[in-house]
Structures are given as structure tokens and as C-alpha cells.
Amino acid sequence: MITMEDTDKEEAPPILKSWRNLYLVVLAHLIAWITFLAFFTRIFK
């Protein structure tokens, strides 16, 4: 049975010590891919 105490406690992510840091890494990775693919598209257009 899930209690209010269980829902208040968040588990830390397996890497980077906080969810915020993990989300920032994912966002940076996405921006890097978009930039790379835009650059690649312009070169071979």
C-alpha cells in the first residue's frame, strides 16, 4: 500500500545526483543533435 510518506520521498536518479541535472544533460544532448543535423543538412543541400 502506498502512503503519503512514500510519495513525498523522491528517489535520486541513478546518475548525476539530481533529476534537474539529468534533465539538463538530456536537453543539451537533444540541442546538440538538432544543431548537428541542421549543419549536416546545410552542407549536403
VENKALIN-V756083 format. One record per residue. N is the residue number from 1. PSI is psi in degrees with one decimal (none if undefined). Layout:
BEGIN
N_PSI + N_PSI
END
This chain:
BEGIN
1_134.9 + 2_128.9 + 3_170.1 + 4_-33.3 + 5_-36.8 + 6_-37.2 + 7_-23.3 + 8_-28.0 + 9_114.8 + 10_141.9 + 11_143.4 + 12_150.3 + 13_161.3 + 14_-21.8 + 15_160.8 + 16_4.9 + 17_-14.4 + 18_152.8 + 19_-36.0 + 20_-45.9 + 21_-39.7 + 22_-43.2 + 23_-38.3 + 24_-39.2 + 25_-43.2 + 26_-43.1 + 27_-43.4 + 28_-39.6 + 29_-42.8 + 30_-44.8 + 31_-39.5 + 32_-43.4 + 33_-44.1 + 34_-43.5 + 35_-46.0 + 36_-46.4 + 37_-34.5 + 38_-43.8 + 39_-46.1 + 40_-40.5 + 41_-42.5 + 42_-36.0 + 43_-42.8 + 44_15.8 + 45_none
END
